[in-house]
Amino acid sequence: MAGRVSGGPGHSRTRIEVTDTAPRSVLALLPATAAEESGRGLTVIDALSDRWGVDRSPDRKTVWCELRA
């Protein structure tokens, strides 16, 4: 797994990317309850970011989000 942050001070947005080598794993935005111990990542990204998405290629996927600076 690898990550990258771009933008920041002097830019209108900050972009955060996390890439992993499991391109076929299923991503789902699920409601998280207090009892759940995992599966909240996309819920947190959705709540905190201005926009987010997933870029897929044959050997990896990158989940990204953008925040207003």
All heavy atoms as TSV, in Angstrom:
chain	resi	resn	atom	element	x	y	z
A	1	MET	N	N	0.851	-1.160	0.000
A	1	MET	CA	C	0.000	0.000	0.000
A	1	MET	C	C	0.903	1.231	0.000
A	1	MET	O	O	1.908	1.272	0.675
A	1	MET	CB	C	-0.891	-0.026	1.237
A	1	MET	CG	C	-1.957	1.019	1.186
A	1	MET	SD	S	-3.199	0.906	2.481
A	1	MET	CE	C	-3.914	-0.674	2.164
A	2	ALA	N	N	0.507	2.219	-0.785
A	2	ALA	CA	C	1.272	3.459	-0.874
A	2	ALA	C	C	0.322	4.641	-0.828
A	2	ALA	O	O	-0.827	4.537	-1.253
A	2	ALA	CB	C	2.076	3.481	-2.170
A	3	GLY	N	N	0.798	5.745	-0.300
A	3	GLY	CA	C	-0.040	6.935	-0.217
A	3	GLY	C	C	0.679	8.153	-0.765
A	3	GLY	O	O	1.903	8.171	-0.880
A	4	ARG	N	N	-0.129	9.159	-1.102
A	4	ARG	CA	C	0.438	10.400	-1.623
A	4	ARG	C	C	-0.497	11.549	-1.258
A	4	ARG	O	O	-1.713	11.410	-1.289
A	4	ARG	CB	C	0.586	10.309	-3.137
A	4	ARG	CG	C	1.211	11.540	-3.752
A	4	ARG	CD	C	1.550	11.344	-5.189
A	4	ARG	NE	N	0.333	11.127	-5.969
A	4	ARG	CZ	C	0.304	11.094	-7.285
A	4	ARG	NH1	N	1.421	11.218	-7.972
A	4	ARG	NH2	N	-0.820	10.919	-7.924
A	5	VAL	N	N	0.100	12.684	-0.915
A	5	VAL	CA	C	-0.649	13.902	-0.638
A	5	VAL	C	C	-0.115	14.978	-1.571
A	5	VAL	O	O	1.091	15.150	-1.698
A	5	VAL	CB	C	-0.480	14.355	0.839
A	5	VAL	CG1	C	-1.195	15.664	1.092
A	5	VAL	CG2	C	-0.970	13.268	1.798
A	6	SER	N	N	-1.024	15.701	-2.226
A	6	SER	CA	C	-0.605	16.796	-3.100
A	6	SER	C	C	-1.490	18.005	-2.845
A	6	SER	O	O	-2.577	17.895	-2.294
A	6	SER	CB	C	-0.673	16.374	-4.574
A	6	SER	OG	O	-1.983	15.972	-4.919
A	7	GLY	N	N	-1.004	19.154	-3.249
A	7	GLY	CA	C	-1.724	20.403	-2.989
A	7	GLY	C	C	-1.275	20.983	-1.661
A	7	GLY	O	O	-0.105	20.954	-1.336
A	8	GLY	N	N	-2.211	21.503	-0.891
A	8	GLY	CA	C	-1.882	22.076	0.407
A	8	GLY	C	C	-1.779	23.581	0.342
A	8	GLY	O	O	-2.426	24.215	-0.490
A	9	PRO	N	N	-0.950	24.191	1.202
A	9	PRO	CA	C	-0.854	25.658	1.251
A	9	PRO	C	C	-0.579	26.253	-0.129
A	9	PRO	O	O	0.252	25.761	-0.885
A	9	PRO	CB	C	0.318	25.901	2.202
A	9	PRO	CG	C	0.351	24.691	3.066
A	9	PRO	CD	C	-0.084	23.553	2.172
A	10	GLY	N	N	-1.327	27.291	-0.470
A	10	GLY	CA	C	-1.161	27.933	-1.763
A	10	GLY	C	C	-2.005	27.309	-2.869
A	10	GLY	O	O	-2.033	27.804	-3.983
A	11	HIS	N	N	-2.670	26.211	-2.576
A	11	HIS	CA	C	-3.549	25.556	-3.542
A	11	HIS	C	C	-4.982	25.587	-3.012
A	11	HIS	O	O	-5.207	25.697	-1.817
A	11	HIS	CB	C	-3.119	24.100	-3.754
A	11	HIS	CG	C	-1.777	23.973	-4.382
A	11	HIS	ND1	N	-0.618	23.959	-3.644
A	11	HIS	CD2	C	-1.404	23.864	-5.675
A	11	HIS	CE1	C	0.416	23.843	-4.460
A	11	HIS	NE2	N	-0.040	23.784	-5.702
A	12	SER	N	N	-5.932	25.456	-3.898
A	12	SER	CA	C	-7.331	25.496	-3.466
A	12	SER	C	C	-7.798	24.169	-2.866
A	12	SER	O	O	-8.786	24.131	-2.146
A	12	SER	CB	C	-8.240	25.882	-4.635
A	12	SER	OG	O	-8.167	24.904	-5.659
A	13	ARG	N	N	-7.086	23.089	-3.145
A	13	ARG	CA	C	-7.469	21.769	-2.639
A	13	ARG	C	C	-6.243	20.952	-2.239
A	13	ARG	O	O	-5.163	21.141	-2.776
A	13	ARG	CB	C	-8.238	20.975	-3.686
A	13	ARG	CG	C	-9.562	21.594	-4.063
A	13	ARG	CD	C	-10.315	20.667	-5.008
A	13	ARG	NE	N	-11.584	21.258	-5.352
A	13	ARG	CZ	C	-12.710	21.052	-4.676
A	13	ARG	NH1	N	-12.710	20.281	-3.632
A	13	ARG	NH2	N	-13.837	21.627	-5.058
A	14	THR	N	N	-6.476	20.033	-1.328
A	14	THR	CA	C	-5.478	19.026	-0.983
A	14	THR	C	C	-6.034	17.679	-1.419
A	14	THR	O	O	-7.186	17.359	-1.120
A	14	THR	CB	C	-5.200	19.004	0.533
A	14	THR	OG1	O	-4.685	20.277	0.917
A	14	THR	CG2	C	-4.202	17.922	0.901
A	15	ARG	N	N	-5.239	16.911	-2.143
A	15	ARG	CA	C	-5.666	15.591	-2.622
A	15	ARG	C	C	-4.879	14.525	-1.882
A	15	ARG	O	O	-3.645	14.600	-1.800
A	15	ARG	CB	C	-5.459	15.470	-4.131
A	15	ARG	CG	C	-5.950	14.151	-4.700
A	15	ARG	CD	C	-5.758	14.146	-6.205
A	15	ARG	NE	N	-6.113	12.884	-6.784
A	15	ARG	CZ	C	-7.168	12.681	-7.566
A	15	ARG	NH1	N	-7.979	13.684	-7.841
A	15	ARG	NH2	N	-7.411	11.501	-8.075
A	16	ILE	N	N	-5.579	13.541	-1.365
A	16	ILE	CA	C	-4.974	12.409	-0.661
A	16	ILE	C	C	-5.302	11.153	-1.445
A	16	ILE	O	O	-6.461	10.925	-1.801
A	16	ILE	CB	C	-5.519	12.303	0.771
A	16	ILE	CG1	C	-5.267	13.601	1.537
A	16	ILE	CG2	C	-4.905	11.096	1.490
A	16	ILE	CD1	C	-6.035	13.709	2.828
A	17	GLU	N	N	-4.279	10.333	-1.726
A	17	GLU	CA	C	-4.466	9.099	-2.489
A	17	GLU	C	C	-3.852	7.931	-1.731
A	17	GLU	O	O	-2.779	8.064	-1.150
A	17	GLU	CB	C	-3.786	9.181	-3.851
A	17	GLU	CG	C	-4.288	10.282	-4.731
A	17	GLU	CD	C	-3.533	10.357	-6.047
A	17	GLU	OE1	O	-2.484	9.681	-6.203
A	17	GLU	OE2	O	-3.986	11.104	-6.924
A	18	VAL	N	N	-4.531	6.801	-1.755
A	18	VAL	CA	C	-3.994	5.556	-1.204
A	18	VAL	C	C	-4.161	4.489	-2.277
A	18	VAL	O	O	-5.269	4.268	-2.773
A	18	VAL	CB	C	-4.722	5.132	0.089
A	18	VAL	CG1	C	-4.190	3.803	0.589
A	18	VAL	CG2	C	-4.585	6.199	1.157
A	19	THR	N	N	-3.052	3.845	-2.637
A	19	THR	CA	C	-3.058	2.833	-3.690
A	19	THR	C	C	-2.713	1.482	-3.091
A	19	THR	O	O	-1.808	1.367	-2.273
A	19	THR	CB	C	-2.025	3.188	-4.783
A	19	THR	OG1	O	-2.362	4.472	-5.322
A	19	THR	CG2	C	-2.001	2.160	-5.895
A	20	ASP	N	N	-3.466	0.453	-3.506
A	20	ASP	CA	C	-3.107	-0.906	-3.100
A	20	ASP	C	C	-3.164	-1.826	-4.307
A	20	ASP	O	O	-3.656	-1.459	-5.367
A	20	ASP	CB	C	-3.949	-1.418	-1.935
A	20	ASP	CG	C	-5.386	-1.696	-2.293
A	20	ASP	OD1	O	-5.652	-2.119	-3.430
A	20	ASP	OD2	O	-6.246	-1.518	-1.435
A	21	THR	N	N	-2.623	-3.016	-4.139
A	21	THR	CA	C	-2.492	-3.956	-5.251
A	21	THR	C	C	-3.588	-5.016	-5.232
A	21	THR	O	O	-3.389	-6.124	-5.706
A	21	THR	CB	C	-1.104	-4.621	-5.225
A	21	THR	OG1	O	-0.913	-5.228	-3.955
A	21	THR	CG2	C	-0.009	-3.614	-5.493
A	22	ALA	N	N	-4.753	-4.670	-4.709
A	22	ALA	CA	C	-5.905	-5.576	-4.727
A	22	ALA	C	C	-7.005	-4.924	-5.572
A	22	ALA	O	O	-7.992	-4.430	-5.046
A	22	ALA	CB	C	-6.389	-5.852	-3.316
A	23	PRO	N	N	-6.816	-4.905	-6.894
A	23	PRO	CA	C	-7.732	-4.154	-7.744
A	23	PRO	C	C	-9.152	-4.694	-7.758
A	23	PRO	O	O	-10.085	-3.977	-8.069
A	23	PRO	CB	C	-7.106	-4.261	-9.130
A	23	PRO	CG	C	-6.324	-5.524	-9.093
A	23	PRO	CD	C	-5.815	-5.622	-7.681
A	24	ARG	N	N	-9.339	-5.930	-7.380
A	24	ARG	CA	C	-10.675	-6.520	-7.472
A	24	ARG	C	C	-11.444	-6.505	-6.159
A	24	ARG	O	O	-12.602	-6.900	-6.129
A	24	ARG	CB	C	-10.565	-7.940	-7.994
A	24	ARG	CG	C	-10.104	-7.952	-9.428
A	24	ARG	CD	C	-10.211	-9.311	-10.035
A	24	ARG	NE	N	-10.033	-9.210	-11.460
A	24	ARG	CZ	C	-8.954	-9.585	-12.107
A	24	ARG	NH1	N	-7.979	-10.096	-11.467
A	24	ARG	NH2	N	-8.865	-9.444	-13.397
A	25	SER	N	N	-10.814	-6.063	-5.088
A	25	SER	CA	C	-11.543	-6.031	-3.828
A	25	SER	C	C	-12.722	-5.071	-3.952
A	25	SER	O	O	-12.666	-4.060	-4.638
A	25	SER	CB	C	-10.632	-5.634	-2.668
A	25	SER	OG	O	-10.144	-4.330	-2.850
A	26	VAL	N	N	-13.799	-5.407	-3.289
A	26	VAL	CA	C	-15.039	-4.651	-3.405
A	26	VAL	C	C	-15.008	-3.454	-2.467
A	26	VAL	O	O	-14.656	-3.575	-1.290
A	26	VAL	CB	C	-16.241	-5.547	-3.063
A	26	VAL	CG1	C	-17.534	-4.761	-3.099
A	26	VAL	CG2	C	-16.301	-6.727	-4.021
A	27	LEU	N	N	-15.368	-2.290	-2.984
A	27	LEU	CA	C	-15.491	-1.087	-2.175
A	27	LEU	C	C	-16.966	-0.751	-2.053
A	27	LEU	O	O	-17.698	-0.768	-3.036
A	27	LEU	CB	C	-14.765	0.082	-2.825
A	27	LEU	CG	C	-13.260	-0.038	-2.936
A	27	LEU	CD1	C	-12.701	1.137	-3.716
A	27	LEU	CD2	C	-12.636	-0.098	-1.573
A	28	ALA	N	N	-17.397	-0.467	-0.833
A	28	ALA	CA	C	-18.805	-0.117	-0.638
A	28	ALA	C	C	-18.906	0.908	0.477
A	28	ALA	O	O	-18.256	0.785	1.515
A	28	ALA	CB	C	-19.607	-1.357	-0.287
A	29	LEU	N	N	-19.737	1.893	0.249
A	29	LEU	CA	C	-20.022	2.908	1.257
A	29	LEU	C	C	-21.185	2.374	2.088
A	29	LEU	O	O	-22.326	2.330	1.632
A	29	LEU	CB	C	-20.383	4.226	0.587
A	29	LEU	CG	C	-20.678	5.403	1.491
A	29	LEU	CD1	C	-19.474	5.740	2.352
A	29	LEU	CD2	C	-21.070	6.606	0.653
A	30	LEU	N	N	-20.877	1.893	3.281
A	30	LEU	CA	C	-21.864	1.256	4.139
A	30	LEU	C	C	-22.131	2.100	5.367
A	30	LEU	O	O	-21.228	2.775	5.868
A	30	LEU	CB	C	-21.361	-0.124	4.585
A	30	LEU	CG	C	-21.012	-1.109	3.476
A	30	LEU	CD1	C	-20.338	-2.338	4.063
A	30	LEU	CD2	C	-22.256	-1.487	2.701
A	31	PRO	N	N	-23.348	2.053	5.891
A	31	PRO	CA	C	-23.598	2.756	7.149
A	31	PRO	C	C	-22.835	2.065	8.278
A	31	PRO	O	O	-22.833	0.843	8.366
A	31	PRO	CB	C	-25.112	2.636	7.341
A	31	PRO	CG	C	-25.533	1.494	6.476
A	31	PRO	CD	C	-24.529	1.387	5.372
A	32	ALA	N	N	-22.146	2.834	9.088
A	32	ALA	CA	C	-21.368	2.273	10.198
A	32	ALA	C	C	-22.152	2.449	11.487
A	32	ALA	O	O	-22.730	3.494	11.745
A	32	ALA	CB	C	-20.023	2.972	10.302
A	33	THR	N	N	-22.144	1.408	12.277
A	33	THR	CA	C	-22.796	1.481	13.582
A	33	THR	C	C	-21.730	1.484	14.661
A	33	THR	O	O	-20.564	1.171	14.414
A	33	THR	CB	C	-23.743	0.286	13.801
A	33	THR	OG1	O	-22.961	-0.918	13.868
A	33	THR	CG2	C	-24.754	0.154	12.662
A	34	ALA	N	N	-22.119	1.804	15.864
A	34	ALA	CA	C	-21.172	1.843	16.981
A	34	ALA	C	C	-20.572	0.467	17.253
A	34	ALA	O	O	-19.478	0.363	17.796
A	34	ALA	CB	C	-21.869	2.375	18.230
A	35	ALA	N	N	-21.252	-0.594	16.866
A	35	ALA	CA	C	-20.770	-1.949	17.141
A	35	ALA	C	C	-19.767	-2.450	16.109
A	35	ALA	O	O	-19.050	-3.408	16.363
A	35	ALA	CB	C	-21.956	-2.909	17.212
A	36	GLU	N	N	-19.710	-1.823	14.961
A	36	GLU	CA	C	-18.801	-2.269	13.898
A	36	GLU	C	C	-17.355	-1.975	14.266
A	36	GLU	O	O	-17.040	-0.909	14.777
A	36	GLU	CB	C	-19.141	-1.586	12.579
A	36	GLU	CG	C	-20.520	-1.874	12.060
A	36	GLU	CD	C	-20.732	-3.319	11.680
A	36	GLU	OE1	O	-19.778	-3.975	11.226
A	36	GLU	OE2	O	-21.855	-3.797	11.859
A	37	GLU	N	N	-16.458	-2.925	13.984
A	37	GLU	CA	C	-15.038	-2.731	14.268
A	37	GLU	C	C	-14.241	-2.395	13.020
A	37	GLU	O	O	-13.076	-2.048	13.103
A	37	GLU	CB	C	-14.468	-3.980	14.930
A	37	GLU	CG	C	-15.035	-4.205	16.316
A	37	GLU	CD	C	-14.380	-5.372	17.020
A	37	GLU	OE1	O	-13.352	-5.871	16.540
A	37	GLU	OE2	O	-14.914	-5.769	18.067
A	38	SER	N	N	-14.837	-2.522	11.860
A	38	SER	CA	C	-14.140	-2.200	10.619
A	38	SER	C	C	-15.176	-1.762	9.586
A	38	SER	O	O	-16.381	-1.805	9.838
A	38	SER	CB	C	-13.352	-3.408	10.111
A	38	SER	OG	O	-14.248	-4.446	9.779
A	39	GLY	N	N	-14.685	-1.340	8.423
A	39	GLY	CA	C	-15.579	-0.977	7.341
A	39	GLY	C	C	-16.045	0.466	7.357
A	39	GLY	O	O	-17.001	0.812	6.685
A	40	ARG	N	N	-15.372	1.309	8.118
A	40	ARG	CA	C	-15.783	2.712	8.213
A	40	ARG	C	C	-14.984	3.652	7.334
A	40	ARG	O	O	-15.291	4.834	7.250
A	40	ARG	CB	C	-15.641	3.185	9.659
A	40	ARG	CG	C	-16.560	2.496	10.605
A	40	ARG	CD	C	-16.428	3.113	11.981
A	40	ARG	NE	N	-17.336	2.471	12.890
A	40	ARG	CZ	C	-16.986	1.976	14.058
A	40	ARG	NH1	N	-15.739	2.057	14.452
A	40	ARG	NH2	N	-17.876	1.422	14.839
A	41	GLY	N	N	-13.963	3.180	6.681
A	41	GLY	CA	C	-13.055	4.053	5.933
A	41	GLY	C	C	-13.743	4.941	4.922
A	41	GLY	O	O	-13.542	6.153	4.906
A	42	LEU	N	N	-14.540	4.361	4.036
A	42	LEU	CA	C	-15.209	5.170	3.022
A	42	LEU	C	C	-16.266	6.081	3.630
A	42	LEU	O	O	-16.509	7.173	3.117
A	42	LEU	CB	C	-15.834	4.283	1.949
A	42	LEU	CG	C	-14.847	3.598	1.013
A	42	LEU	CD1	C	-15.591	2.744	-0.009
A	42	LEU	CD2	C	-13.950	4.592	0.318
A	43	THR	N	N	-16.877	5.669	4.727
A	43	THR	CA	C	-17.844	6.524	5.407
A	43	THR	C	C	-17.156	7.775	5.945
A	43	THR	O	O	-17.676	8.890	5.827
A	43	THR	CB	C	-18.538	5.755	6.553
A	43	THR	OG1	O	-19.181	4.608	6.001
A	43	THR	CG2	C	-19.554	6.615	7.262
A	44	VAL	N	N	-15.964	7.615	6.503
A	44	VAL	CA	C	-15.197	8.758	7.009
A	44	VAL	C	C	-14.777	9.656	5.846
A	44	VAL	O	O	-14.925	10.883	5.910
A	44	VAL	CB	C	-13.963	8.287	7.817
A	44	VAL	CG1	C	-13.050	9.446	8.156
A	44	VAL	CG2	C	-14.403	7.569	9.078
A	45	ILE	N	N	-14.279	9.051	4.771
A	45	ILE	CA	C	-13.875	9.835	3.605
A	45	ILE	C	C	-15.058	10.618	3.048
A	45	ILE	O	O	-14.949	11.800	2.737
A	45	ILE	CB	C	-13.262	8.923	2.514
A	45	ILE	CG1	C	-11.879	8.438	2.970
A	45	ILE	CG2	C	-13.159	9.640	1.170
A	45	ILE	CD1	C	-11.282	7.388	2.076
A	46	ASP	N	N	-16.202	9.974	2.936
A	46	ASP	CA	C	-17.384	10.632	2.404
A	46	ASP	C	C	-17.827	11.798	3.281
A	46	ASP	O	O	-18.219	12.849	2.778
A	46	ASP	CB	C	-18.515	9.616	2.255
A	46	ASP	CG	C	-19.723	10.179	1.555
A	46	ASP	OD1	O	-19.581	10.629	0.400
A	46	ASP	OD2	O	-20.808	10.176	2.161
A	47	ALA	N	N	-17.727	11.642	4.589
A	47	ALA	CA	C	-18.168	12.692	5.513
A	47	ALA	C	C	-17.218	13.889	5.543
A	47	ALA	O	O	-17.662	15.026	5.700
A	47	ALA	CB	C	-18.311	12.112	6.917
A	48	LEU	N	N	-15.919	13.656	5.377
A	48	LEU	CA	C	-14.933	14.717	5.551
A	48	LEU	C	C	-14.480	15.396	4.260
A	48	LEU	O	O	-14.014	16.528	4.301
A	48	LEU	CB	C	-13.702	14.172	6.277
A	48	LEU	CG	C	-13.932	13.656	7.693
A	48	LEU	CD1	C	-12.638	13.080	8.254
A	48	LEU	CD2	C	-14.481	14.751	8.588
A	49	SER	N	N	-14.606	14.728	3.139
A	49	SER	CA	C	-14.050	15.282	1.907
A	49	SER	C	C	-15.106	16.018	1.088
A	49	SER	O	O	-16.305	15.826	1.266
A	49	SER	CB	C	-13.426	14.168	1.068
A	49	SER	OG	O	-14.423	13.286	0.597
A	50	ASP	N	N	-14.612	16.855	0.185
A	50	ASP	CA	C	-15.490	17.549	-0.757
A	50	ASP	C	C	-15.918	16.608	-1.878
A	50	ASP	O	O	-17.023	16.706	-2.385
A	50	ASP	CB	C	-14.783	18.767	-1.350
A	50	ASP	CG	C	-14.494	19.799	-0.281
A	50	ASP	OD1	O	-15.418	20.125	0.481
A	50	ASP	OD2	O	-13.341	20.261	-0.210
A	51	ARG	N	N	-15.010	15.739	-2.266
A	51	ARG	CA	C	-15.314	14.713	-3.253
A	51	ARG	C	C	-14.296	13.601	-3.135
A	51	ARG	O	O	-13.197	13.794	-2.614
A	51	ARG	CB	C	-15.370	15.279	-4.671
A	51	ARG	CG	C	-14.091	15.832	-5.193
A	51	ARG	CD	C	-14.297	16.504	-6.543
A	51	ARG	NE	N	-13.010	16.702	-7.175
A	51	ARG	CZ	C	-12.778	16.512	-8.454
A	51	ARG	NH1	N	-13.740	16.116	-9.259
A	51	ARG	NH2	N	-11.589	16.715	-8.960
A	52	TRP	N	N	-14.664	12.407	-3.613
A	52	TRP	CA	C	-13.760	11.267	-3.575
A	52	TRP	C	C	-14.125	10.300	-4.694
A	52	TRP	O	O	-15.181	10.414	-5.301
A	52	TRP	CB	C	-13.778	10.579	-2.213
A	52	TRP	CG	C	-15.086	9.919	-1.852
A	52	TRP	CD1	C	-16.159	10.517	-1.255
A	52	TRP	CD2	C	-15.453	8.563	-2.074
A	52	TRP	NE1	N	-17.172	9.609	-1.093
A	52	TRP	CE2	C	-16.766	8.397	-1.584
A	52	TRP	CE3	C	-14.818	7.474	-2.638
A	52	TRP	CZ2	C	-17.441	7.180	-1.644
A	52	TRP	CZ3	C	-15.488	6.252	-2.686
A	52	TRP	CH2	C	-16.780	6.123	-2.191
A	53	GLY	N	N	-13.213	9.381	-4.965
A	53	GLY	CA	C	-13.475	8.400	-6.003
A	53	GLY	C	C	-12.443	7.296	-5.992
A	53	GLY	O	O	-11.577	7.231	-5.121
A	54	VAL	N	N	-12.549	6.423	-6.983
A	54	VAL	CA	C	-11.646	5.282	-7.110
A	54	VAL	C	C	-11.172	5.212	-8.550
A	54	VAL	O	O	-11.978	5.278	-9.478
A	54	VAL	CB	C	-12.358	3.956	-6.743
A	54	VAL	CG1	C	-11.408	2.777	-6.880
A	54	VAL	CG2	C	-12.941	4.019	-5.343
A	55	ASP	N	N	-9.867	5.108	-8.737
A	55	ASP	CA	C	-9.274	4.881	-10.053
A	55	ASP	C	C	-8.755	3.449	-10.063
A	55	ASP	O	O	-7.982	3.063	-9.177
A	55	ASP	CB	C	-8.123	5.851	-10.316
A	55	ASP	CG	C	-8.584	7.303	-10.363
A	55	ASP	OD1	O	-9.730	7.549	-10.778
A	55	ASP	OD2	O	-7.794	8.181	-9.976
A	56	ARG	N	N	-9.190	2.670	-11.043
A	56	ARG	CA	C	-8.768	1.263	-11.136
A	56	ARG	C	C	-7.902	1.042	-12.370
A	56	ARG	O	O	-8.118	1.664	-13.407
A	56	ARG	CB	C	-9.981	0.354	-11.211
A	56	ARG	CG	C	-10.813	0.349	-9.957
A	56	ARG	CD	C	-11.956	-0.645	-10.086
A	56	ARG	NE	N	-12.831	-0.581	-8.943
A	56	ARG	CZ	C	-12.743	-1.354	-7.878
A	56	ARG	NH1	N	-11.812	-2.277	-7.830
A	56	ARG	NH2	N	-13.584	-1.227	-6.876
A	57	SER	N	N	-6.945	0.148	-12.233
A	57	SER	CA	C	-6.159	-0.333	-13.355
A	57	SER	C	C	-6.056	-1.848	-13.194
A	57	SER	O	O	-6.478	-2.383	-12.170
A	57	SER	CB	C	-4.780	0.344	-13.384
A	57	SER	OG	O	-4.022	-0.031	-12.271
A	58	PRO	N	N	-5.510	-2.558	-14.151
A	58	PRO	CA	C	-5.486	-4.022	-14.054
A	58	PRO	C	C	-4.760	-4.564	-12.821
A	58	PRO	O	O	-5.106	-5.630	-12.330
A	58	PRO	CB	C	-4.765	-4.454	-15.336
A	58	PRO	CG	C	-5.016	-3.341	-16.294
A	58	PRO	CD	C	-5.020	-2.088	-15.449
A	59	ASP	N	N	-3.778	-3.839	-12.301
A	59	ASP	CA	C	-2.989	-4.378	-11.197
A	59	ASP	C	C	-3.093	-3.595	-9.891
A	59	ASP	O	O	-2.390	-3.894	-8.935
A	59	ASP	CB	C	-1.525	-4.482	-11.611
A	59	ASP	CG	C	-0.908	-3.135	-11.921
A	59	ASP	OD1	O	-1.662	-2.173	-12.162
A	59	ASP	OD2	O	0.330	-3.040	-11.934
A	60	ARG	N	N	-3.977	-2.597	-9.820
A	60	ARG	CA	C	-4.085	-1.811	-8.585
A	60	ARG	C	C	-5.339	-0.954	-8.600
A	60	ARG	O	O	-5.987	-0.795	-9.630
A	60	ARG	CB	C	-2.865	-0.937	-8.388
A	60	ARG	CG	C	-2.782	0.217	-9.374
A	60	ARG	CD	C	-1.474	0.973	-9.312
A	60	ARG	NE	N	-0.453	0.127	-9.897
A	60	ARG	CZ	C	0.762	-0.026	-9.407
A	60	ARG	NH1	N	1.144	0.655	-8.357
A	60	ARG	NH2	N	1.630	-0.821	-9.964
A	61	LYS	N	N	-5.655	-0.396	-7.445
A	61	LYS	CA	C	-6.704	0.611	-7.368
A	61	LYS	C	C	-6.221	1.725	-6.457
A	61	LYS	O	O	-5.424	1.500	-5.540
A	61	LYS	CB	C	-8.022	0.040	-6.879
A	61	LYS	CG	C	-8.056	-0.326	-5.419
A	61	LYS	CD	C	-9.455	-0.772	-5.026
A	61	LYS	CE	C	-9.483	-1.296	-3.620
A	61	LYS	NZ	N	-8.628	-2.406	-3.332
A	62	THR	N	N	-6.687	2.925	-6.738
A	62	THR	CA	C	-6.344	4.093	-5.929
A	62	THR	C	C	-7.632	4.742	-5.468
A	62	THR	O	O	-8.477	5.115	-6.275
A	62	THR	CB	C	-5.509	5.100	-6.744
A	62	THR	OG1	O	-4.303	4.465	-7.168
A	62	THR	CG2	C	-5.176	6.333	-5.914
A	63	VAL	N	N	-7.790	4.847	-4.156
A	63	VAL	CA	C	-8.891	5.591	-3.574
A	63	VAL	C	C	-8.350	6.982	-3.273
A	63	VAL	O	O	-7.275	7.127	-2.693
A	63	VAL	CB	C	-9.405	4.929	-2.278
A	63	VAL	CG1	C	-10.522	5.749	-1.646
A	63	VAL	CG2	C	-9.878	3.502	-2.561
A	64	TRP	N	N	-9.067	8.015	-3.704
A	64	TRP	CA	C	-8.605	9.383	-3.518
A	64	TRP	C	C	-9.730	10.234	-2.949
A	64	TRP	O	O	-10.908	9.896	-3.074
A	64	TRP	CB	C	-8.104	9.974	-4.840
A	64	TRP	CG	C	-9.149	9.983	-5.921
A	64	TRP	CD1	C	-9.356	9.011	-6.867
A	64	TRP	CD2	C	-10.130	10.988	-6.157
A	64	TRP	NE1	N	-10.418	9.354	-7.666
A	64	TRP	CE2	C	-10.917	10.583	-7.249
A	64	TRP	CE3	C	-10.434	12.202	-5.548
A	64	TRP	CZ2	C	-11.969	11.326	-7.752
A	64	TRP	CZ3	C	-11.493	12.961	-6.047
A	64	TRP	CH2	C	-12.234	12.513	-7.135
A	65	CYS	N	N	-9.325	11.320	-2.296
A	65	CYS	CA	C	-10.290	12.311	-1.838
A	65	CYS	C	C	-9.651	13.688	-1.936
A	65	CYS	O	O	-8.435	13.820	-1.968
A	65	CYS	CB	C	-10.780	12.036	-0.426
A	65	CYS	SG	S	-9.566	12.271	0.864
A	66	GLU	N	N	-10.502	14.701	-2.035
A	66	GLU	CA	C	-10.028	16.083	-2.084
A	66	GLU	C	C	-10.698	16.892	-0.983
A	66	GLU	O	O	-11.906	16.758	-0.739
A	66	GLU	CB	C	-10.329	16.700	-3.447
A	66	GLU	CG	C	-9.508	16.081	-4.547
A	66	GLU	CD	C	-9.741	16.717	-5.901
A	66	GLU	OE1	O	-10.670	17.526	-6.060
A	66	GLU	OE2	O	-8.978	16.372	-6.822
A	67	LEU	N	N	-9.891	17.708	-0.348
A	67	LEU	CA	C	-10.348	18.587	0.728
A	67	LEU	C	C	-10.063	20.023	0.325
A	67	LEU	O	O	-9.015	20.305	-0.267
A	67	LEU	CB	C	-9.593	18.281	2.022
A	67	LEU	CG	C	-9.517	16.829	2.458
A	67	LEU	CD1	C	-8.493	16.656	3.554
A	67	LEU	CD2	C	-10.878	16.358	2.910
A	68	ARG	N	N	-10.960	20.924	0.639
A	68	ARG	CA	C	-10.674	22.342	0.399
A	68	ARG	C	C	-9.591	22.786	1.343
A	68	ARG	O	O	-9.617	22.484	2.525
A	68	ARG	CB	C	-11.926	23.195	0.634
A	68	ARG	CG	C	-12.859	23.148	-0.506
A	68	ARG	CD	C	-13.935	24.221	-0.389
A	68	ARG	NE	N	-15.050	23.763	-1.185
A	68	ARG	CZ	C	-16.281	23.615	-0.731
A	68	ARG	NH1	N	-16.555	23.897	0.513
A	68	ARG	NH2	N	-17.222	23.172	-1.523
A	69	ALA	N	N	-8.634	23.527	0.790
A	69	ALA	CA	C	-7.513	24.011	1.610
A	69	ALA	C	C	-7.962	25.144	2.508
A	69	ALA	O	O	-8.912	25.823	2.270
A	69	ALA	CB	C	-6.368	24.470	0.717
